[in-house]
Amino acid sequence: MKKTYFISDFHLGTPNHAASLLREKRICAFLDEMKGDMEALYLVGDIFDFWFEYKTVVPKGFVRLLGKLAELRDAGIPVYMFTGNHDLWMKDYFETELSIPVYFKPISRTIGNKLFYIGHGDGLGPGDKGFKRMKKVFQNSFAQWLFRWVHPDIGVGIANYWSRKSRIANGPKDEMNHGEDEWLLQYVRRKIKEVPADYFIFGHRHLPMDVIVEGWSRYINLGDWINYNTYAVFDGETCTLKTFNT
């Protein structure tokens, strides 16, 4: 039976080239292993630690992953990309080069006979007002236009510096399980009244979680590929959180 895979938070590019390359090879090995029964693949944000598309320039590197995604698409397997808070400055590169649609907000989608609500998860739920204000600036078209005039060598350097600084400051806090106070869990408990999804699939938290929201509904956080190598797979009946062991 064909299966649908959900995976997020690779953060390729961090903390250095060597570590990122090992992670990228591990991700490609995962895609190779799962390709045989793959119905579709959802990349649920923060695939890159930084991504910005200039008019004729995209960030250097990641050729193994990009080639693997091209291979999946050439084999007729649908791939869907979601932006995260680290790679939200995507434009049309993936759509044009790889026929991979990019989603900037969560979406509802019926897969088999189940309703999924899928998104990266950044900026959802209560709190985190500082980030929500910054996200509005990052999403502003004028701010993006101004950044595009910065030479890529300088712009990417600045962005990588702030990305790493943010992770150092927030990493331990972000990776704590706060139980019922989890912002995304609070968001899901409210959202289910509007979208009665069977599965709420998010990334962003870097912490694998599978929580029952209602009798029929579950919230699954995909964890990350820096520490956990976790993903979710839907077999047509049940969505399960799993770990890839190389």
Summary of the structure (lengths in Angstrom):
residues: 246
radius of gyration: 17.4
end to end distance: 23.0
largest distance: 52.5
contacts: 748
relative contact order: 0.18
helix: 38%
strand: 22%
